């Protein structure tokens, strides 16, 4: 996950969460490629850029018949099809693994992920297994869920309950956006 937001989201967040102290930077100031879109991150975030950069580079895949990677800031036609098939206009990519980006054992992560799945079931939400994998392979893939039809506020709440730095949110435009939680 990363601190990259599309410009439209940045404007929306600035309108809806003006008190969150959003600061805008150009991607090249943060070490990203030249001419890239504007990024934003929360002024009061405790997450450092060295932690955030890999979030942006990660492939967030929902598993199944057609494992499709989601990339921050890039619309995904397969996700749009999935939204239509389930009659929803939004989704979130959430994990319970490796709280606050602290590498945890596979067994502990499996227990945490099972608790998240149980919670989602109690909430009556539909979800599909996913996996967040950094292309470098230097960090183990994190088991995750693509949660269909969940509101942004509920997705943020889940991420916070499961001690995550961020979640990936997709609205009706199916452009994955990183949402910082700390």
N, C-alpha and C positions, 0 to 999 in steps of 0.2 A: 504494500500500500504506500501511498505517497501524499505529499502535500499539494499535488496538482489538482486544480479545479478548472473547469472550463469557465470562460469569461461570464457566460450567462449565469452559472451557479454563483460565481463571485458576486455579481450584482444582486442576485436574489438573497444571498446570505447577508450582504451589506444592508439590504432593506429590512430583512426579517430579524436579523440578529446584530443590530448596530452596536449593542452593548457588549458584544463579545470581543470588541477591540481588534477587528480584522485589519491586517496590514497587507498591502499588496506589494509584491516584488515581481520583477521580470525574471523569467526562468533563467536567463543567462547570468543574472546576479547570484542565482543559487547553484550555478554550475551545470545547467542544462544546455541543450543545443541552442544555437543562435536563432533568433526570430521566432522562438516558440511562444505559445500563448501565455498570457498573464497567469500567475499562480497566486494563491492566497494561503495563508495559514494563520491560525489563531494567535493573537498577540500573547495571550497568557498560556499558551501551550507549553507543557514541560517536556515535550518530545523534541529531541535534537534532530537537525537535518541529516546526520549520518544514519539515524534510524528511519527517517521518513523517505529518503531516496529509494531504498530497496522496495518500499511499498509501491511506489510508482512504477517500478520496473517489473513487478511480479505479474505473472499470468494467473488470473483467477478463473478456474475452469469449473463448470458444472458438469458432472459426470452423467453417463447414461449412453444412449445409442449414438449420440453425436457430441462427444466431449468438446465443448466450445470454450476457447479462452476469452475472458473479458479483460480489456486493457483500459486503464484509467484514461478518461478523456476521449475514447473512441467508441462511436455508436456500434452496436452489435445486432445485426439482423437476426441471428439465431435467437437471441434473447427476446427480440420483438415478437418472433413467432411463438416463443414459449409464453410470453405475456398474453398474447391473443388466445392461445390454446387453453389457458387457465382463466381467462376472463379477468385479468388484472392489468393495472397500468404502472405497477412499480414492484421493485424487489430489492432485497439487500443480501449481501454476501457477508456472513458472520461466522466466526469461529470462537471456540472456547479454548483452543490450544495456546500454549506458550503465553501465559498472561503477561501483559506489559512487555512483550518481546523478550521474555526470559526463557531460554531454551529449557524445556521440561521433558521428562522421559515420555516415550511413546505410550507406556501404560497409563501414566497420569493424564496425558492428553486424551487418551481413549475414554477414560472415566469422565473427564470434563466434557468431552463432546457428547457422550451418552446423556449426561445431565441436561445439556442444551437441547438435545433431541426430545427428551422427555418433556421439557418445559414448552417447547414448540407444539408438541402434541396436545398438551393441556390447554394451550392458547387457541387450539383449533386452526393452526396455520399449516399450510401446505409447504413442503420444502423438499429440495433435491440435494443429494450429497454433492459436495464440491471439494476442490483441492486448490490451495494457493501455493504456487511454486515459483521461486525466483529462477530465472534462466541460468544463473551461474551454478546452481546446485550446491552452493555453499551453506545453505540453510535447508533443513528437511522440509518437505512439503507439509503444509498444515491442513488437516482435515477441516472442512468447512461445510456450511449449508447455504444454498441459494433459497431464500425465504420469499415466497411469492405473495404479493399483496400486502405486505407489512408496511405500516406507516413509517415515515422517517423517524418520528419521535419514539415509536416502539422499538425500532431497530437500534437507535442510539441507546435506549434504556437497556436492551439486551446486551449490547456491547459493553456497556459500563458494568452491568451485573456480572459479566464473565471476564472482567478485568482486562479489557482490550484497549489498545491505544487508539484504534480507529476501526471503522467499518467501511465497506463499499456500498454505496447507494445507487440505485438506478431508477430514474423516473420514467415517464411515458416516452421520452426520447431515447431510452435505452443506452444512454451514455453513462458508463460507470464513473462515479465521483467519489473521491476519498473524503470521508467525514471524520475529522479528528474528534476524539472524545476526552482528551486531557490537554 
